Amino acid sequence: MFQPRFLVTIVIAVLTAIVACSPQLSGSPTAVADATDVPPVTPTAPTATLTPTARPNLTLRFWLPDSLAGLDSVDAGDVLSEQISEFEQAFPNIQVELRLRAANGTGGILETIRAAAQVAPGALPDVTLMRLQDFRAAVQEGLLQPLSESDLVVGDDDFMPAVAALGQIDGQWLGVPSTLEVLHVAYQPTDEPVAGWRFDQVLTAHTPLLFPGMSSNGLSPVFLLQYLVAVGEGTDPATLPVDETALRATLRFYERAASDELVTPTVLEYDAPERYPDALDGDIPAVVSSSLYLQFVSEGQPLDLGYIPTTTGEPATTLDGWLWVVVRSGNDQQSAALRFINWMMSTERQVAYHQAIHMLPATRAAQRQLDPDYATFVETLLQKAIPLLPEITNNLTARAFQTAFAAVINGQSTAADALSAALSQVGG
């Protein structure tokens, strides 16, 4: 019999220990041992009793990032426990050792893998989930094992093209998209929905907007999306081009929006929509993440949907997410990891777990089962999706653009002066 509350209590306790006590990784064996020696979170054993001949002879170490653990949901622990236990029943020679890890930062998944790969490869996980930026870094550092598409239950046809591209580098699968994060506008239902999301339509209708105007990595994702839409088609998604016309158009929109008090300097206090969830109780359209939207829907709060304002007003979004990856080499470990990924990527399990954690699954089939109307909306957004790659969000150009944007929002500079300053910094 499953005991979900017991499992969630263990998970919360482990996370607290990780966040409070994770040491600085120096690369020494002692530091790696300290960082990785976290008691495993063992799912409650299923009621079925394994025969002596079917006892596990292979342990699969699975690191689960805390941001995907649904720690505020009893259902999430219940669902995960059941899915892992059923996997162990289906593959009785494999025992899953679940460890909860901080998603990023010191003691986080990427930092710990980097350290362990150098001095204690035996401490590495077999399989884990990585955020897109960490995934890209891990690929560049050679920390992940390549995946054969023939060994995966999902492929290009199961994802929107922009999503499938997240897990591939030069045509080689290195990660399997599991969970997505997209941005769009949401607002309280009104008798007169917003008529259009083109810059000039928003200004004419005097439509206010709340959004994350700050970024911990360089450039606000909202401004990045608006700028790249203004640049137009044909740009490399892994580069941030310098386009004077596009930058001028985007800065002028904010100059006018700030002047009309449609956008206030308050936006520069937020780096993510989760920082202002109470704002959705008001009547101001706000940029939200898919996770925040699904959370509000689960609580029975109706919201109308809209697009982030751009020069064209057409559907567009930024794209972030988490990917399944295989870390350790070795035929037996890799084979077991692939079996586990395929198990967890089934549509039924994707829907059940993402419903529990209020997040957006990556495959089209799972999205449609989770929420058909929202899935249709998301598919329109993903036709024009800008992946939040570290190559374009954190560099000299990105920081120069953010400085110009903030100066205009704060009323410290005109759009023309901010444009000139930014171009002088990047040599445009």
C-alpha positions in Angstrom: 0.0 0.0 0.0 1.4 3.4 -1.0 2.1 6.0 1.6 2.2 9.3 -0.3 2.3 11.6 2.7 5.3 9.7 4.1 7.1 10.0 0.8 6.5 13.7 0.5 7.7 14.2 4.1 11.0 12.5 3.2 11.3 14.6 0.0 10.8 17.8 1.8 13.3 16.8 4.5 15.9 15.9 1.9 15.4 19.2 0.0 15.8 21.2 3.2 19.0 19.4 4.0 20.4 20.1 0.5 19.4 23.7 0.4 20.6 24.5 3.9 23.7 22.4 4.1 25.1 21.9 0.5 28.9 22.5 0.7 31.0 24.4 -1.8 32.3 21.9 -4.4 36.1 22.1 -4.5 36.5 19.2 -6.8 38.1 17.1 -4.0 36.9 13.6 -3.3 35.7 14.7 0.1 33.6 17.6 -1.3 32.0 15.3 -3.9 31.2 12.7 -1.3 29.6 15.3 0.9 27.6 16.8 -1.9 26.4 13.4 -3.3 25.9 11.4 -0.2 22.2 12.3 0.3 20.0 9.5 1.6 18.0 8.1 -1.2 14.2 8.7 -1.4 12.9 5.1 -1.8 9.4 4.8 -3.2 7.1 2.8 -1.0 7.2 -0.9 -2.0 4.3 -2.1 -4.1 1.9 -4.7 -2.6 3.1 -7.4 -5.0 6.0 -9.5 -3.6 8.9 -10.2 -5.9 10.0 -13.8 -6.1 13.6 -14.6 -5.0 14.6 -15.2 -8.6 13.5 -11.7 -9.6 15.5 -9.7 -7.0 17.1 -6.5 -8.4 20.7 -6.9 -9.5 21.1 -3.3 -10.9 20.6 0.0 -9.1 19.5 2.9 -11.3 20.4 6.2 -9.6 17.9 8.9 -10.5 18.4 12.5 -9.5 15.2 14.6 -9.4 15.5 18.4 -9.5 13.6 20.1 -6.7 11.8 22.4 -9.2 10.1 19.3 -10.7 9.3 17.6 -7.4 6.0 19.4 -6.7 6.9 19.7 -3.1 3.7 21.7 -2.4 1.6 18.9 -3.7 0.8 15.6 -1.9 -0.5 14.2 -5.2 2.9 14.7 -6.9 4.7 12.4 -4.4 1.9 9.9 -4.7 2.0 9.8 -8.5 5.8 9.6 -8.6 6.0 6.9 -6.0 3.4 4.8 -8.0 5.1 5.3 -11.3 8.5 4.3 -10.0 7.1 1.3 -8.1 5.3 0.1 -11.3 8.5 0.5 -13.2 10.3 -1.8 -10.7 7.6 -4.3 -11.1 7.8 -4.2 -14.9 11.6 -4.5 -14.7 12.3 -6.6 -11.5 16.0 -6.7 -12.1 16.2 -2.8 -11.7 15.9 -0.9 -8.5 15.5 2.9 -8.8 17.4 4.9 -6.2 15.7 8.3 -6.1 17.7 11.3 -4.8 16.3 14.8 -4.7 18.8 17.5 -5.8 18.8 21.3 -6.0 18.0 22.2 -9.6 20.9 24.7 -9.8 23.5 26.7 -7.9 26.1 25.3 -5.5 25.2 21.7 -4.7 22.9 21.7 -7.8 22.7 19.0 -10.4 25.1 20.4 -12.9 27.7 21.6 -10.4 27.7 18.2 -8.6 28.0 16.3 -11.9 31.0 18.5 -12.9 32.8 17.8 -9.7 32.0 14.1 -9.5 33.0 13.5 -13.2 36.6 14.6 -12.3 37.2 12.7 -9.1 34.3 10.3 -8.2 32.5 9.1 -11.4 30.9 6.3 -9.3 28.9 9.0 -7.5 27.3 10.2 -10.8 23.6 9.7 -11.4 22.6 7.4 -14.2 19.7 9.5 -15.3 18.4 13.0 -14.4 16.5 16.0 -15.7 18.3 19.3 -16.6 17.1 22.8 -17.3 17.8 23.9 -20.8 20.7 26.2 -20.0 22.4 23.6 -17.8 21.8 20.9 -20.5 23.6 23.0 -23.1 26.5 23.6 -20.8 26.7 19.9 -19.9 26.7 19.0 -23.6 29.6 21.4 -24.3 31.6 19.9 -21.4 31.0 16.3 -22.6 29.2 15.3 -19.5 26.2 13.5 -21.2 25.8 10.3 -23.2 24.4 10.5 -26.7 21.0 8.9 -27.3 19.9 6.7 -30.2 16.6 7.8 -31.6 15.8 4.1 -32.3 16.0 3.4 -28.6 13.5 6.1 -27.7 9.7 5.8 -27.6 9.4 9.4 -28.6 10.8 11.2 -31.7 10.5 14.3 -33.8 6.8 13.6 -34.6 5.8 13.6 -30.9 7.0 17.1 -30.3 6.5 20.5 -32.0 9.6 21.2 -34.1 10.9 23.9 -31.7 10.6 21.5 -28.8 12.3 18.5 -30.6 15.2 20.9 -31.4 15.8 21.5 -27.7 17.2 18.0 -27.3 19.3 17.7 -30.4 22.8 19.1 -31.2 23.8 18.8 -34.8 21.1 16.2 -35.4 22.2 14.0 -32.4 19.8 13.4 -29.6 21.4 14.2 -26.2 18.3 14.9 -24.2 14.6 14.1 -24.3 12.3 17.1 -23.7 10.1 16.3 -20.7 8.6 19.6 -19.3 8.2 23.0 -21.0 7.9 26.5 -19.8 6.4 29.1 -22.1 5.4 32.7 -21.6 2.1 34.4 -22.6 -0.4 36.9 -21.3 -3.3 36.1 -19.0 -6.0 38.3 -17.5 -9.3 38.2 -15.8 -12.2 37.6 -18.1 -13.9 40.8 -19.3 -16.8 41.7 -21.5 -14.4 43.3 -23.9 -11.3 41.1 -24.5 -8.2 42.8 -25.7 -8.6 43.3 -29.4 -5.0 42.9 -30.5 -1.5 42.5 -29.3 0.4 44.6 -31.9 2.5 47.4 -30.4 0.3 50.1 -31.9 -3.0 48.3 -30.9 -1.9 48.0 -27.3 -1.0 51.7 -27.2 -4.2 52.8 -28.9 -6.3 50.7 -26.6 -4.4 52.0 -23.6 -3.8 48.4 -22.4 -1.6 48.2 -19.3 0.8 45.3 -18.9 2.8 43.6 -16.1 5.7 41.4 -16.9 9.2 40.3 -15.7 11.4 43.1 -16.8 14.5 42.0 -15.0 16.7 39.0 -15.7 19.2 37.3 -13.5 21.1 36.2 -16.7 21.3 39.4 -18.7 18.2 40.3 -20.8 14.5 40.2 -19.9 13.0 37.3 -21.8 10.0 39.5 -22.7 12.2 42.2 -24.2 14.3 39.5 -25.9 11.2 38.0 -27.6 9.9 41.4 -28.7 13.2 42.4 -30.1 13.7 39.1 -32.1 10.2 39.3 -33.5 11.0 42.8 -34.7 14.3 41.5 -36.3 12.2 39.0 -38.3 12.7 35.6 -39.7 16.0 34.1 -40.8 18.0 34.7 -37.6 20.1 32.0 -36.0 18.3 31.0 -32.7 21.7 30.7 -31.0 22.8 34.2 -31.8 21.6 37.7 -30.7 22.0 39.9 -33.8 22.4 43.7 -33.6 19.6 45.2 -35.6 19.2 49.0 -35.2 15.7 49.1 -36.7 14.4 46.4 -34.5 15.9 47.8 -31.4 14.6 51.3 -32.2 11.0 50.0 -32.6 11.1 48.0 -29.4 12.5 50.9 -27.3 10.0 53.3 -28.8 7.1 51.1 -27.8 8.4 51.2 -24.2 9.0 54.9 -24.3 5.4 55.5 -25.2 4.1 52.8 -22.9 6.0 54.3 -20.0 4.8 57.8 -20.8 1.2 56.6 -20.9 1.8 54.7 -17.6 0.9 51.4 -19.2 4.2 50.0 -18.1 5.8 51.2 -14.8 9.3 50.8 -13.4 7.8 48.1 -11.1 8.4 45.5 -13.9 12.1 45.9 -13.3 11.7 44.3 -9.8 10.6 41.0 -11.2 12.7 38.3 -13.0 9.9 35.7 -13.3 6.1 35.8 -13.3 6.0 33.7 -10.1 7.2 36.8 -8.3 3.8 38.5 -8.8 1.1 35.8 -8.7 -1.3 38.1 -6.7 -1.4 40.4 -9.7 -3.6 38.0 -11.5 -6.4 38.8 -9.0 -6.6 42.3 -10.6 -7.6 43.5 -14.0 -4.2 44.2 -15.5 -3.0 41.8 -18.2 0.1 40.0 -17.0 2.8 37.9 -18.7 2.6 34.5 -17.0 4.5 31.2 -17.3 2.7 28.1 -18.4 3.3 26.7 -14.9 1.7 29.7 -13.2 -1.3 29.6 -15.6 -1.9 25.8 -15.0 -1.6 26.4 -11.2 -4.4 29.0 -11.3 -6.6 26.8 -13.6 -6.2 23.9 -11.2 -7.5 26.2 -8.4 -10.6 27.0 -10.5 -9.7 30.6 -11.4 -10.7 31.4 -15.0 -8.3 33.5 -17.1 -8.4 34.8 -20.6 -5.3 34.2 -22.8 -3.3 36.6 -24.9 0.0 37.1 -26.6 3.0 39.1 -25.6 2.8 42.4 -27.5 5.2 42.6 -30.5 5.6 44.5 -33.7 3.4 42.0 -35.5 1.0 41.0 -32.7 1.1 37.4 -33.8 1.6 34.4 -31.5 5.1 34.1 -30.2 6.8 32.9 -27.0 10.0 32.1 -25.3 10.8 28.5 -24.8 12.5 26.9 -21.8 12.2 23.5 -20.1 13.7 20.4 -18.7 15.2 17.4 -20.5 15.9 13.8 -19.6 19.6 13.0 -19.9 21.8 9.9 -19.4 25.0 10.7 -17.5 26.9 7.5 -16.7 28.4 5.3 -19.4 28.3 1.5 -19.4 25.9 -0.7 -21.4 23.9 -2.0 -18.5 23.4 1.5 -16.8 22.6 3.2 -20.1 20.2 0.5 -21.1 18.4 0.8 -17.7 18.4 4.6 -18.0 16.8 4.4 -21.4 14.1 2.0 -20.2 13.3 4.4 -17.3 13.1 7.5 -19.6 10.8 5.6 -22.0 8.7 4.5 -19.1 8.3 8.0 -17.7 7.7 9.5 -21.2 4.5 7.5 -21.9 1.6 9.8 -22.5 -0.4 8.4 -19.5 2.4 9.0 -17.1 3.4 12.4 -18.5 -0.2 13.6 -18.0 -0.6 12.2 -14.5 2.7 13.7 -13.2 2.4 17.0 -14.9 -1.1 17.4 -13.7 0.1 16.9 -10.2 3.0 19.4 -10.4 1.0 21.9 -12.5 3.4 22.1 -15.4 3.3 21.6 -19.2 4.4 18.2 -20.6 6.6 18.3 -23.7 4.8 15.9 -26.0 1.8 17.0 -28.0 -0.3 14.0 -27.0 0.2 14.7 -23.3 -0.6 18.4 -23.7 -3.8 17.6 -25.5 -4.9 15.1 -22.8 -4.0 17.5 -20.0 -6.0 20.5 -21.3 -7.2 20.4 -25.0 -8.0 24.1 -25.3 -4.8 25.2 -23.7 -2.8 22.7 -25.9 -4.3 24.3 -29.0 -3.2 27.8 -27.7 0.3 26.5 -26.8 0.7 25.0 -30.3 0.1 28.4 -31.9 2.7 29.9 -29.6 5.3 27.3 -30.4 5.1 28.1 -34.1 7.2 31.1 -33.2 9.3 30.1 -30.2 12.6 31.6 -29.1 14.6 29.1 -27.0 16.2 30.7 -24.0 19.7 29.6 -24.8 22.6 31.0 -22.8 24.3 32.1 -26.0 21.7 34.8 -26.5 20.5 35.7 -23.0 23.8 36.4 -21.3 26.4 38.3 -23.3 27.6 41.8 -23.9 24.9 42.6 -26.4 22.2 41.2 -24.1 23.4 43.3 -21.2 23.7 46.5 -23.3 20.1 46.0 -24.5 18.9 45.4 -20.9 20.6 48.6 -19.8 18.9 50.6 -22.6 15.5 49.0 -21.9 15.7 49.8 -18.1 16.8 53.4 -18.8 13.7 54.0 -20.9 11.3 52.3 -18.5 12.8 54.4 -15.6 12.4 57.6 -17.6 16.2 58.1 -17.4 16.7 58.2 -21.1 14.7 58.7 -24.3 14.5 55.8 -26.7 16.8 57.6 -29.1 19.5 58.2 -26.5 19.2 54.6 -25.1 19.5 53.3 -28.7 22.7 55.3 -29.3 24.2 54.2 -26.0 23.5 50.5 -26.7 24.9 50.6 -30.2 28.0 52.3 -29.0 28.5 49.5 -26.5 28.1 46.6 -29.0 29.8 48.4 -31.9 26.7 48.6 -34.0 
